Amino acid sequence: MYVRLAAYLDHRRRHWPTTANPHLFVHFRSATTSAPVGHRWINLHLGPHLTIRALRNDRLLHEAQATGGDVKRLGDLFGISPRTAYRFTRTLGHPDL
């Protein structure tokens, strides 16, 4: 998944280097606005089994692991409450991760 995400981010930088769109995914219509891409675009490009929620949770878990469970950093980076951030930091040391 990291390879695909890195390839997409490179594609985004090359095609829309000055976009002000804050969303991760953009296409030729949304690059000039601040609107997100639609669910149809997501399903066509990511597949029906990879949802935005799953992708966000994956990024939260990765950041929790990378920062050693820094609740404040998670809250600042993802705009979540300390309580929610703490839920993700409890995954540290889990044998499946």
HELIX and SHEET records of a PDB file:
HELIX    1   1 TYR A    2  HIS A   15  1                                  14    
HELIX    2   2 SER A   30  THR A   32  5                                   3    
HELIX    3   3 HIS A   39  LEU A   46  1                                   8    
HELIX    4   4 ILE A   52  ALA A   66  1                                  15    
HELIX    5   5 VAL A   71  PHE A   78  1                                   8    
HELIX    6   6 PRO A   82  THR A   89  1                                   8    
END                                                                             
